[in-house]
Amino acid sequence: MAVRIRLMRMGTKKRPHSKIVVMDAREERDGLFLEQVGVHDPTKNPSTVLKADRVEHWLKRGAKPTESVAHLIRRASRAKA
């Protein structure tokens, strides 16, 4: 099973926010997920809140982040350091 870390769209029309979830790559964007590892809301500061230990756990187990999630992870780790 190929596992991806990707965004799950939430919110209403014109007020989107996203959950950062771990899910099977074959699932639909808003389908069943294995674990929620963060939240991204561009209207708040900080815009991204991650469970860093869980993200690292899934990356070590072979989960691949999408381009947008990889960018959010890099940005969150830079802000933390």
PERA-V913986 format. One line per field, one symbol per residue. ss: DSSP state (H for helix, E for strand, C for the rest). psi: psi as a letter, one per 30 degrees, with the letter a starting at -180 (. if undefined). A space follows every 50 residues. Layout:
ss = ???
psi = ???
This chain:
ss = CCEEEEEEEEEECCEEEEEEEEEECCCCCCCCCCEEEEEECCCCCCCEEE CHHHHHHHHHCCCEECHHHHHHHHHHHHHHC
psi = kkkkjlkjkaalkghllkkjlklkffllegaklekkglkjjffljkfkjk jeeeeeeeefggkklleeeeeeeeeeeeee.
